[in-house]
Amino acid sequence: MIGDAQDEGTILLSMLVDPITYNITNPKNFTYNEAFNALKTLSSGLKVSKPLNGEDVSRMYFTGLSTHTDKNLLIQEIGIAFGDYAITCPTIQFAKNAFSSDKTGTKVFQYYFNTKLGKPKIYCVGKWMGVCHGSDIITAFGLPFLAPKDYLDREREISSQMMNSFHNLVKNGNPGTIDGAQWPQYYSMGANIIAPYYEYTNEPKSVTNFNIGLKIDECDYLWNQYNH
């Protein structure tokens, strides 16, 4: 089982890149152009296997954003990009490598933790931060039940789902069912690896929370060509 949060990188920006510019509670107020160029500069300076075009990175992550986009979302997008580079894409690629090395014996299941409810949790207190790195651990280990006054009913519902899935995985070798559907594992289609995943969200989606191919554009077309 692999899992990634929606925003793996904002806390890393604060801890590893620039604790003043990316201060947890009082970060710099970026304009659209400043944020675009900040990601471009940050990406161009990363230690990767070959020269990286920071312009390409900013174009991908800032698609659909503009001078009208909320300032918190602009700076958050820098964190999302950095998190994809440092955590999300390497994690997904590791899972695909593990599966491709033994397609008959290796079972890979995946989730995407994209829910942020109730009171701010631990270090993920900044308004500019999304669903931070490690947020899923709180839910997976049942904290909403240990401190009920600090959590909402929906948080306990998600926590119960996660704990049941991990219990089934350990006991039976698969996460079982969730929302009435069997949790699908990675599988092959020709030379391609199909990667289903379950997305934990603030509210259940109208049809299904399952999807396929998390961050294919960001990982397969961008970061994976440098993460070797």
NUVEXDO-400647 format. One record per residue: residue in one letter; x, y, z of N, C-alpha, C, O, CB in turn. Coordinates in steps of 0.05 Angstrom, whole numbers, padded with zeros to 5 digits, always signed. Glycine has a CB too. Example, Ala and Ser with C-alpha at 12.3 -4.5 7.8 and 13.67 -1.06 7.14 Angstrom:
REM NUVEXDO-400647
a+00264-00114+00156+00246-00090+00156+00264-00066+00156+00285-00066+00169+00226-00089+00181;s+00257-00045+00142+00273-00021+00143+00258+00001+00157+00268+00023+00161+00282-00012+00114;
This chain:
REM NUVEXDO-400647
m+00017-00024+00000+00000+00000+00000+00018+00025+00000+00035+00028+00017-00019+00000+00024;i+00013+00042-00019+00026+00068-00019+00005+00090-00016-00018+00086-00024+00044+00072-00044;g+00013+00113-00006-00005+00135-00003+00009+00161-00003+00031+00164+00008-00022+00132+00022;d-00003+00181-00014+00008+00208-00015-00014+00228-00008-00037+00224-00013+00021+00215-00042;a-00005+00250+00005-00024+00272+00011-00024+00292-00012-00006+00293-00029-00015+00286+00037;q-00045+00308-00012-00050+00327-00034-00027+00347-00036-00020+00356-00058-00076+00341-00030;d-00016+00355-00013+00005+00376-00013+00028+00366+00004+00030+00373+00028-00007+00403-00001;e+00045+00351-00008+00068+00339+00007+00090+00359+00012+00108+00355+00029+00079+00315-00008;g+00090+00382-00003+00114+00398-00003+00114+00424+00013+00136+00434+00018+00119+00405-00030;t+00091+00435+00021+00092+00461+00034+00109+00460+00060+00124+00478+00066+00064+00471+00040;i+00105+00439+00076+00121+00437+00101+00150+00434+00094+00167+00442+00110+00111+00413+00118;l+00157+00421+00072+00185+00418+00064+00197+00445+00056+00220+00450+00062+00188+00397+00041;l+00181+00461+00043+00191+00488+00036+00199+00504+00061+00219+00517+00062+00169+00504+00020;s+00182+00501+00081+00187+00516+00106+00211+00505+00121+00226+00520+00133+00162+00515+00123;m+00214+00479+00120+00236+00466+00135+00262+00466+00121+00283+00469+00133+00228+00438+00142;l+00262+00462+00094+00286+00456+00079+00295+00478+00060+00319+00480+00054+00283+00431+00065;v+00276+00494+00050+00283+00513+00029+00287+00541+00040+00309+00552+00037+00260+00513+00008;d+00267+00553+00052+00269+00580+00062+00248+00584+00083+00224+00589+00077+00265+00601+00038;p+00255+00583+00109+00236+00585+00131+00224+00613+00134+00204+00617+00148+00249+00578+00156;i+00235+00633+00120+00224+00660+00121+00204+00664+00099+00181+00672+00104+00246+00681+00119;t+00212+00659+00074+00193+00662+00052+00170+00644+00055+00147+00651+00049+00208+00657+00025;y+00175+00619+00064+00154+00599+00066+00148+00594+00096+00144+00571+00104+00162+00573+00052;n+00146+00615+00111+00140+00613+00139+00112+00600+00143+00093+00606+00128+00140+00641+00153;i+00110+00582+00162+00085+00566+00165+00061+00584+00169+00040+00580+00157+00088+00547+00188;t+00064+00604+00186+00041+00621+00193+00040+00648+00179+00020+00661+00178+00039+00625+00222;n+00064+00657+00169+00065+00683+00157+00083+00683+00133+00105+00695+00134+00074+00704+00178;p+00075+00670+00111+00093+00668+00088+00092+00694+00071+00075+00711+00076+00084+00644+00070;k+00110+00695+00052+00110+00718+00034+00084+00719+00017+00074+00698+00009+00134+00717+00015;n+00074+00742+00012+00050+00745-00005+00059+00748-00034+00067+00769-00043+00033+00770+00004;f+00058+00726-00048+00066+00725-00076+00045+00736-00094+00021+00731-00091+00074+00697-00084;t+00053+00751-00114+00035+00756-00137+00037+00732-00155+00053+00714-00151+00043+00783-00152;y+00020+00731-00175+00020+00709-00194+00048+00707-00207+00059+00685-00208-00002+00712-00216;n+00058+00729-00218+00084+00728-00232+00107+00720-00213+00125+00706-00220+00090+00755-00244;e+00105+00730-00188+00126+00724-00168+00125+00694-00162+00146+00681-00159+00122+00740-00143;a+00102+00683-00158+00100+00654-00152+00109+00637-00176+00123+00618-00172+00071+00647-00145;f+00101+00645-00200+00109+00631-00224+00140+00630-00226+00152+00609-00230+00097+00644-00250;n+00152+00653-00222+00181+00655-00224+00196+00642-00200+00218+00631-00203+00190+00684-00225;a+00183+00642-00177+00195+00629-00153+00197+00599-00158+00217+00586-00152+00178+00635-00128;l+00175+00587-00169+00176+00558-00175+00196+00552-00198+00210+00532-00197+00148+00548-00183;k+00197+00570-00217+00216+00567-00239+00245+00567-00228+00261+00549-00236+00213+00589-00260;t+00251+00585-00211+00278+00587-00200+00284+00563-00182+00306+00552-00183+00282+00613-00184;l+00265+00556-00165+00269+00533-00147+00273+00508-00162+00291+00492-00156+00244+00530-00128;s+00257+00503-00183+00260+00479-00199+00286+00478-00214+00299+00457-00215+00236+00477-00219;s+00294+00500-00225+00319+00501-00240+00344+00495-00223+00364+00486-00233+00323+00528-00253;g+00341+00499-00197+00364+00495-00179+00364+00467-00166+00382+00462-00150+00364+00515-00158;l+00345+00450-00172+00344+00424-00160+00366+00406-00171+00374+00408-00194+00316+00411-00165;k+00376+00388-00153+00396+00370-00161+00383+00345-00174+00373+00328-00161+00414+00361-00137;v+00384+00345-00200+00372+00323-00216+00392+00312-00236+00414+00322-00238+00346+00333-00230;s+00384+00291-00250+00402+00276-00267+00411+00291-00292+00431+00285-00304+00390+00250-00275;k+00395+00311-00300+00402+00328-00324+00390+00355-00320+00373+00359-00304+00392+00314-00350;p+00399+00375-00335+00389+00402-00332+00359+00403-00334+00346+00391-00352+00401+00421-00354;l+00346+00418-00316+00317+00419-00314+00308+00447-00323+00319+00467-00314+00308+00413-00285;n+00288+00447-00340+00276+00472-00349+00254+00481-00330+00232+00470-00330+00264+00468-00378;g+00261+00500-00313+00242+00510-00293+00217+00522-00305+00196+00521-00292+00255+00529-00275;e+00219+00533-00329+00196+00544-00343+00175+00523-00348+00151+00528-00344+00205+00557-00369;d+00184+00498-00355+00165+00476-00360+00150+00469-00334+00126+00464-00335+00180+00452-00371;v+00165+00469-00312+00152+00462-00287+00130+00483-00280+00108+00475-00273+00173+00461-00264;s+00137+00508-00281+00117+00529-00275+00094+00529-00294+00071+00533-00285+00131+00556-00275;r+00099+00524-00319+00076+00523-00338+00057+00500-00331+00033+00504-00333+00087+00519-00367;m+00068+00478-00323+00050+00455-00316+00034+00461-00291+00010+00457-00291+00066+00430-00313;y+00047+00470-00270+00033+00474-00245+00016+00499-00243-00003+00500-00227+00053+00474-00223;f+00022+00519-00260+00006+00543-00258-00015+00544-00281-00028+00565-00284+00024+00567-00260;t-00019+00523-00295-00041+00522-00315-00068+00526-00301-00074+00513-00281-00041+00494-00329;g-00082+00545-00310-00109+00552-00299-00108+00572-00277-00129+00582-00269-00121+00527-00289;l-00084+00579-00267-00082+00600-00246-00077+00627-00260-00070+00628-00283-00059+00593-00226;s-00082+00648-00245-00080+00675-00257-00075+00696-00235-00072+00689-00212-00105+00682-00273;t-00075+00721-00244-00072+00743-00225-00096+00745-00206-00095+00759-00186-00068+00769-00240;h-00117+00731-00213-00141+00731-00196-00142+00708-00176-00160+00707-00159-00166+00730-00213;t-00122+00690-00177-00121+00667-00159-00114+00676-00131-00096+00693-00128-00101+00646-00170;d-00127+00664-00112-00121+00671-00084-00091+00667-00078-00079+00647-00087-00138+00653-00065;k-00079+00685-00062-00051+00685-00057-00042+00659-00042-00020+00649-00046-00043+00709-00040;n-00060+00648-00026-00053+00624-00011-00051+00600-00031-00034+00582-00027-00074+00618+00010;l-00067+00600-00051-00066+00578-00071-00041+00581-00088-00030+00561-00097-00091+00578-00089;l-00033+00605-00094-00009+00609-00110+00016+00598-00096+00031+00583-00109-00004+00639-00116;i+00020+00604-00071+00043+00594-00057+00040+00564-00051+00060+00550-00050+00047+00610-00031;q+00016+00555-00046+00011+00527-00042+00020+00510-00067+00030+00488-00064-00018+00521-00036;e+00015+00521-00090+00022+00507-00115+00052+00502-00117+00061+00482-00127+00012+00523-00140;i+00068+00521-00106+00097+00517-00105+00103+00492-00088+00120+00476-00095+00111+00542-00095;g+00089+00491-00065+00093+00468-00047+00084+00442-00060+00098+00421-00056+00078+00472-00022;i+00062+00442-00074+00053+00418-00087+00073+00408-00108+00079+00384-00109+00025+00422-00101;a+00084+00426-00123+00104+00419-00143+00129+00407-00130+00139+00386-00139+00112+00443-00160;f+00138+00420-00109+00162+00410-00095+00156+00383-00082+00174+00366-00082+00171+00430-00073;g+00132+00379-00072+00125+00354-00060+00123+00331-00080+00131+00309-00075+00099+00356-00046;d+00114+00338-00104+00113+00318-00126+00141+00309-00133+00146+00285-00137+00098+00329-00151;y+00159+00329-00135+00187+00322-00141+00200+00305-00119+00214+00286-00126+00203+00348-00145;a+00196+00313-00094+00211+00300-00072+00198+00275-00062+00212+00257-00053+00214+00320-00050;i+00171+00273-00063+00158+00250-00049+00138+00235-00067+00141+00211-00071+00143+00261-00025;t+00118+00250-00078+00096+00236-00091+00105+00220-00116+00100+00196-00118+00075+00256-00100;c+00119+00233-00134+00127+00219-00159+00147+00196-00153+00145+00175-00165+00139+00239-00178;p+00168+00200-00136+00185+00178-00130+00170+00154-00117+00177+00131-00122+00208+00187-00111;t+00150+00161-00100+00135+00139-00087+00119+00123-00108+00120+00099-00107+00116+00151-00066;i+00106+00137-00126+00090+00123-00146+00109+00107-00165+00102+00085-00172+00074+00143-00163;q+00131+00119-00172+00150+00104-00189+00161+00080-00176+00165+00059-00188+00173+00123-00198;f+00167+00082-00150+00176+00058-00134+00156+00036-00135+00162+00013-00140+00182+00066-00105;a+00130+00044-00132+00109+00024-00132+00107+00010-00160+00103-00014-00162+00082+00037-00125;k+00109+00027-00181+00107+00015-00208+00131-00003-00214+00128-00023-00227+00106+00038-00229;n+00155+00005-00204+00178-00012-00207+00175-00039-00193+00182-00060-00203+00204+00002-00198;a+00164-00037-00168+00160-00062-00153+00140-00080-00167+00144-00104-00168+00150-00055-00125;f+00119-00068-00178+00099-00084-00192+00111-00096-00217+00107-00120-00223+00074-00067-00198;s+00125-00080-00233+00135-00090-00259+00156-00111-00256+00161-00127-00274+00146-00067-00275;s+00170-00112-00233+00190-00132-00228+00179-00160-00223+00192-00180-00226+00208-00124-00205;d+00153-00160-00214+00140-00186-00209+00110-00182-00211+00096-00179-00191+00148-00197-00181;k+00100-00181-00236+00072-00174-00241+00052-00195-00231+00029-00189-00227+00068-00170-00270;t+00062-00219-00226+00044-00240-00217+00043-00242-00186+00024-00251-00175+00051-00267-00229;g+00065-00234-00174+00067-00237-00145+00064-00212-00128+00058-00213-00104+00092-00251-00138;t+00069-00189-00140+00069-00164-00125+00042-00150-00128+00033-00144-00150+00092-00146-00135;k+00029-00146-00105+00004-00131-00105+00009-00103-00095+00022-00098-00074-00016-00146-00086;v+00000-00083-00110+00004-00055-00103-00024-00042-00101-00039-00043-00120+00022-00041-00123;f-00029-00029-00079-00053-00014-00075-00045+00015-00068-00024+00020-00057-00071-00026-00052;q-00062+00034-00075-00055+00062-00072-00078+00079-00063-00101+00074-00070-00044+00073-00099;y-00072+00099-00046-00092+00118-00038-00080+00146-00041-00056+00150-00042-00102+00114-00010;y-00099+00166-00043-00092+00194-00045-00107+00209-00023-00131+00210-00024-00098+00206-00074;f-00092+00220-00004-00105+00233+00019-00110+00262+00013-00091+00278+00013-00088+00229+00044;n-00135+00269+00008-00142+00296-00001-00165+00307+00015-00186+00315+00005-00149+00296-00031;t-00162+00306+00042-00183+00316+00059-00171+00332+00082-00151+00324+00095-00199+00292+00070;k-00182+00355+00087-00173+00373+00108-00198+00385+00121-00211+00402+00110-00154+00396+00097;l-00203+00376+00145-00228+00384+00159-00221+00392+00188-00200+00386+00198-00248+00361+00159;g-00240+00407+00200-00237+00413+00229-00214+00431+00235-00206+00448+00220-00235+00388+00244;k-00204+00427+00260-00182+00444+00270-00156+00438+00255-00152+00415+00246-00179+00440+00300;p-00138+00458+00253-00111+00452+00242-00097+00431+00258-00099+00429+00282-00094+00478+00241;k-00082+00413+00243-00069+00391+00256-00039+00394+00257-00026+00400+00237-00076+00365+00241;i-00028+00392+00281+00001+00392+00286+00014+00416+00272+00008+00439+00279+00014+00366+00277;y+00031+00411+00253+00046+00433+00240+00032+00444+00215+00041+00464+00204+00073+00423+00232;c+00010+00432+00207-00004+00440+00183-00024+00462+00190-00048+00458+00186-00018+00416+00169;v-00015+00485+00200-00033+00505+00211-00035+00529+00193-00053+00546+00196-00023+00513+00238;g-00017+00532+00173-00018+00556+00156-00042+00555+00137-00049+00534+00126+00007+00558+00140;k-00054+00578+00132-00077+00580+00114-00069+00573+00085-00086+00565+00069-00089+00608+00115;w-00043+00576+00079-00033+00571+00052-00027+00542+00047-00022+00533+00025-00008+00587+00047;m-00028+00526+00068-00021+00498+00066-00045+00481+00058-00067+00486+00067-00009+00487+00092;g-00040+00461+00041-00062+00443+00034-00063+00420+00053-00062+00424+00077-00058+00433+00005;v-00066+00396+00043-00066+00372+00059-00037+00363+00062-00026+00350+00044-00085+00349+00047;c-00026+00369+00085+00004+00367+00088+00014+00339+00090+00000+00320+00096+00012+00383+00112;h+00040+00337+00085+00055+00312+00089+00050+00302+00117+00054+00317+00136+00085+00316+00083;g+00042+00276+00119+00038+00264+00145+00010+00267+00156+00003+00254+00176+00056+00276+00165;s-00008+00282+00142-00035+00285+00152-00050+00259+00153-00067+00255+00170-00050+00305+00134;d-00044+00241+00135-00057+00215+00134-00050+00197+00158-00066+00180+00165-00051+00201+00108;i-00027+00201+00169-00019+00185+00192-00037+00189+00216-00044+00170+00230+00010+00191+00200;i-00045+00214+00220-00063+00221+00242-00089+00205+00240-00099+00194+00259-00069+00251+00243;t-00099+00204+00216-00125+00190+00211-00121+00160+00211-00138+00146+00222-00137+00199+00184;a-00100+00150+00199-00095+00121+00197-00091+00108+00225-00097+00085+00228-00071+00115+00180;f-00080+00123+00244-00075+00112+00270-00098+00119+00290-00094+00115+00315-00049+00123+00281;g-00120+00128+00281-00144+00131+00297-00145+00154+00317-00161+00152+00336-00146+00107+00312;l-00129+00175+00313-00130+00197+00331-00157+00210+00334-00164+00220+00355-00110+00218+00323;p-00174+00211+00312-00200+00223+00316-00217+00209+00337-00236+00221+00347-00215+00223+00289;f-00211+00184+00343-00226+00169+00364-00214+00173+00392-00227+00171+00412-00227+00140+00357;l-00187+00179+00392-00174+00183+00418-00179+00211+00429-00178+00214+00454-00144+00179+00414;a-00183+00230+00412-00189+00258+00421-00214+00268+00407-00213+00285+00389-00165+00277+00416;p-00237+00256+00413-00262+00262+00398-00270+00291+00397-00282+00300+00377-00284+00246+00409;k-00263+00307+00417-00272+00335+00417-00257+00351+00397-00265+00373+00389-00267+00347+00445;d-00234+00341+00387-00217+00356+00369-00223+00349+00339-00210+00360+00321-00188+00351+00375;y-00242+00330+00335-00246+00321+00308-00276+00320+00301-00293+00319+00319-00234+00293+00304;l-00282+00320+00276-00310+00319+00266-00318+00290+00260-00301+00272+00258-00313+00336+00241;d-00344+00286+00258-00354+00259+00252-00343+00249+00226-00336+00225+00224-00385+00259+00251;r-00341+00266+00206-00330+00257+00180-00301+00248+00183-00293+00230+00169-00332+00280+00159;e-00286+00261+00200-00258+00253+00204-00257+00225+00217-00240+00209+00210-00244+00273+00222;r-00276+00220+00235-00277+00193+00247-00285+00172+00227-00276+00149+00227-00296+00193+00271;e-00303+00180+00209-00312+00162+00188-00289+00154+00169-00285+00131+00163-00335+00174+00171;i-00272+00174+00162-00249+00169+00145-00229+00152+00160-00217+00134+00149-00237+00195+00135;s-00225+00158+00185-00206+00143+00202-00214+00114+00203-00197+00096+00201-00204+00155+00230;s-00240+00109+00207-00250+00081+00208-00245+00067+00182-00237+00044+00182-00280+00081+00215;q-00250+00081+00160-00245+00069+00133-00216+00061+00130-00210+00040+00121-00253+00089+00111;m-00198+00079+00138-00169+00074+00134-00160+00051+00152-00146+00034+00143-00153+00099+00141;m-00169+00051+00177-00161+00029+00195-00171+00002+00185-00157-00018+00187-00170+00035+00223;n-00196+00002+00176-00207-00023+00165-00192-00033+00141-00187-00057+00138-00237-00019+00158;s-00184-00014+00124-00170-00022+00099-00142-00033+00106-00134-00053+00095-00167+00002+00081;f-00128-00020+00125-00102-00031+00133-00104-00057+00148-00087-00075+00144-00087-00010+00150;h-00125-00060+00164-00130-00085+00177-00134-00108+00157-00122-00129+00159-00154-00083+00196;n-00151-00103+00138-00156-00123+00117-00131-00129+00101-00126-00152+00094-00178-00114+00098;l-00115-00109+00095-00090-00113+00080-00071-00131+00095-00060-00150+00083-00076-00086+00075;v-00068-00127+00121-00050-00144+00137-00062-00172+00139-00047-00192+00138-00046-00132+00165;k-00088-00174+00143-00100-00200+00148-00104-00216+00123-00100-00241+00123-00127-00196+00162;n-00113-00203+00101-00121-00218+00077-00104-00212+00052-00108-00225+00032-00149-00211+00071;g-00086-00193+00054-00069-00187+00031-00081-00167+00012-00070-00162-00009-00063-00212+00016;n-00105-00156+00019-00117-00135+00003-00134-00117+00022-00142-00127+00043-00134-00146-00021;p-00139-00093+00014-00155-00075+00032-00184-00081+00034-00198-00068+00050-00151-00047+00023;g-00194-00099+00018-00222-00106+00019-00239-00086+00003-00231-00076-00017-00232-00108+00047;t-00263-00081+00013-00281-00063+00000-00283-00036+00014-00278-00035+00039-00310-00075-00002;i-00289-00016+00000-00293+00011+00011-00314+00025-00006-00313+00024-00031-00266+00028+00012;d-00333+00037+00007-00356+00049-00007-00371+00028-00024-00383+00034-00044-00347+00072-00025;g-00370+00003-00015-00384-00019-00029-00369-00031-00052-00379-00050-00064-00409-00009-00038;a-00346-00020-00059-00331-00030-00082-00304-00043-00073-00292-00034-00054-00325-00007-00102;q-00296-00064-00088-00271-00077-00082-00248-00059-00090-00249-00046-00111-00269-00104-00097;w-00228-00057-00072-00205-00039-00077-00187-00053-00098-00175-00073-00092-00189-00034-00051;p-00185-00042-00122-00169-00055-00143-00139-00050-00139-00131-00029-00129-00178-00044-00171;q-00123-00069-00148-00094-00067-00147-00083-00058-00174-00098-00058-00193-00081-00093-00138;y-00057-00052-00175-00044-00046-00200-00047-00070-00219-00047-00093-00210-00015-00038-00196;y-00049-00064-00245-00050-00086-00264-00038-00077-00291-00033-00053-00294-00078-00096-00269;s-00032-00095-00308-00020-00089-00334-00041-00088-00356-00060-00103-00356+00002-00109-00341;m-00036-00071-00375-00052-00070-00400-00032-00066-00423-00023-00043-00428-00074-00047-00400;g-00024-00088-00435-00002-00087-00455+00024-00080-00441+00031-00093-00421-00008-00066-00477;a+00038-00060-00450+00063-00052-00438+00059-00031-00416+00078-00022-00404+00082-00041-00459;n+00034-00024-00411+00028-00002-00392+00019-00013-00365+00006-00034-00363+00007+00016-00403;i+00026+00002-00344+00017-00005-00317-00007+00013-00310-00005+00038-00312+00040-00001-00296;i-00029+00001-00303-00053+00016-00296-00054+00017-00265-00052-00003-00252-00079+00002-00307;a-00055+00042-00255-00052+00047-00227-00077+00058-00214-00080+00083-00213-00028+00065-00222;p-00096+00042-00206-00120+00052-00192-00113+00062-00164-00093+00054-00152-00142+00029-00190;y-00129+00081-00155-00125+00092-00128-00151+00101-00116-00170+00107-00131-00104+00115-00127;y-00152+00102-00090-00176+00112-00076-00169+00139-00064-00148+00143-00052-00185+00092-00053;e-00187+00158-00068-00182+00186-00058-00200+00191-00034-00225+00191-00036-00188+00206-00080;y-00187+00197-00011-00201+00205+00013-00207+00235+00010-00189+00251+00007-00185+00199+00039;t-00233+00243+00012-00241+00270+00007-00258+00280+00030-00268+00264+00046-00256+00273-00020;n-00262+00307+00031-00278+00318+00053-00306+00307+00053-00317+00301+00075-00280+00349+00050;e-00317+00303+00030-00343+00290+00027-00341+00269+00005-00327+00273-00014-00366+00311+00021;p-00356+00247+00008-00355+00226-00013-00363+00238-00040-00382+00255-00041-00372+00202-00006;k-00350+00230-00062-00358+00239-00088-00384+00227-00097-00393+00206-00085-00336+00233-00109;s-00398+00239-00116-00425+00230-00123-00426+00202-00135-00445+00188-00130-00437+00250-00143;v-00405+00194-00149-00405+00167-00162-00385+00149-00148-00394+00128-00137-00398+00170-00192;t-00360+00155-00149-00340+00138-00136-00315+00154-00129-00308+00174-00143-00333+00114-00154;n-00301+00146-00108-00276+00159-00100-00252+00145-00112-00229+00152-00106-00274+00160-00070;f-00257+00124-00128-00236+00110-00142-00229+00125-00168-00247+00136-00181-00243+00081-00147;n-00204+00124-00176-00196+00135-00201-00171+00120-00210-00162+00101-00197-00190+00166-00199;i-00160+00128-00233-00136+00114-00244-00115+00135-00252-00122+00156-00263-00145+00097-00268;g-00090+00129-00247-00068+00145-00257-00064+00171-00243-00064+00192-00256-00072+00150-00286;l-00059+00171-00217-00054+00195-00202-00029+00210-00213-00008+00198-00214-00052+00190-00173;k-00032+00235-00220-00010+00252-00228+00007+00241-00251+00032+00243-00250+00008+00258-00204;i-00006+00229-00271+00009+00219-00293+00025+00241-00308+00048+00238-00314-00010+00205-00313;d+00012+00263-00312+00025+00285-00326+00049+00295-00310+00071+00298-00321+00005+00309-00331;e+00045+00301-00285+00066+00312-00268+00089+00292-00265+00113+00300-00266+00055+00319-00241;c+00083+00267-00261+00104+00247-00256+00116+00235-00281+00140+00237-00285+00092+00224-00239;d+00100+00224-00298+00110+00210-00322+00122+00229-00342+00142+00223-00355+00089+00193-00334;y+00109+00251-00346+00118+00270-00368+00138+00291-00358+00152+00303-00374+00094+00283-00380;l+00139+00295-00332+00157+00316-00322+00178+00305-00303+00201+00302-00312+00141+00337-00307;w+00172+00299-00278+00192+00293-00258+00207+00268-00263+00231+00266-00257+00179+00292-00232;n+00194+00247-00273+00208+00221-00275+00232+00221-00295+00249+00205-00293+00189+00200-00284;q+00232+00240-00313+00254+00241-00331+00279+00252-00318+00301+00251-00328+00247+00258-00356;y+00275+00264-00294+00298+00275-00279+00304+00259-00254+00327+00260-00244+00292+00304-00271;n+00285+00244-00243+00289+00229-00218+00300+00202-00224+00286+00182-00222+00262+00226-00203;h+00325+00200-00231+00338+00175-00235+00365+00174-00221+00379+00155-00222+00342+00170-00266;
